[in-house]
């Protein structure tokens, strides 16, 4: 079990502050090498309020047992058999929840920088991050196979697929024919990507986006190779188009207008659909004092200055916020993703999800269980017997 304790104050949901400790199965912290050799084989954590991540009511005065990096028993005190000789950890007054999973990142192509980013993500409570479509070469796949001290696990889509986008990154496959799209998918299948990412976006009328014929071929070829697909879209029209083509997930929700009944019914017809809404900046001035202790004074001042009231941004956020609220109210499964490489972005994303009429409990499910489903991992996302012991210890109750 890897332990990376973070003493800094964190922002969670609508302004809730807490201290966070992250426990990740796999290895020990860098400073704990000697400790790891003497660590007990079994640990019992007891007394916390436990949010399992599956949407059930929290377990008060919980007890869970961790052995060999896995949960071996979970329940209320008095209902769990504690192995003889187990080391006990008293978490009375704390809240435990699964580690956060960020299903939409874009991370570095340099090894040292990538590992630094993954360690920063873990510092802010992220147990798994999926890099979506801008990973050249073999680095991301090599790191995916490793267990890195104090770092989030990595999953990758490798190189995504889009139409030609002059002036933008050329890491994704730029395709102009169906055969090029199918060849790209076959290469991705050979690399064993975790998901196939497509962009269907004309970048404000500056490039030619993937046509229905092209993205249909890509999705079809991916499914032939038992690969799931996820789409970056902008417009309602394109969202409907990729749904008709069989897309599995969305890496953004609709951003040009409010969704309509037709789209909602199409989504309801896909019970396995997951949406990572990836909300934009809310356009309101926020207090980021919760970051003060974890960044340099210069960085903090810059972050504070960037936060300001912006009516245009508020309007853009409003469209996506209303769309998220409607999807969530219709029981469409929501996940968490933040785009870019900001390590603490998940906390503001979760606050924005609450501002979009999701309850804190729903947001936790989105950021844990649902995101694990989107990433394609079955051993994380909830605190339950048999799963990897990746969890957070919080000073406050996020519910």
Secondary structure, DSSP 8 states (H G I E B T S, - for coil): -EEEEEEEEEEETTTEEEEEEEEETT---GGGHHHHHH--SEEEEEEEEEE-SSSS--EEEEEEEEETTEEEEEEETTSS---TT-EEEE-TT-EEEE-EEEEEE---SSHHHHHHHHHHHHHTTEEEEEE-SB--SSHHHHHHTS--TT--EEEE--B-EES--TTS---SEE-SSHHHHHHHHHHHHHHT-S-EEEEE--TTTTS----HHHHHHHHHHHHHTT--EEEEE-SHHHHHHHHHTT--EESS---SS---HHHHHHHHT-TT-EEE-------S----GGGGGGS-HHHHHHHHHH----HHHHHHHHHHHHHHHHHHHTT-EEE----SS-TTHHHHHHHHHHHTT--HHHHHHIIIIIHHHHHT-SSSSS--TTSB--EEEESS---
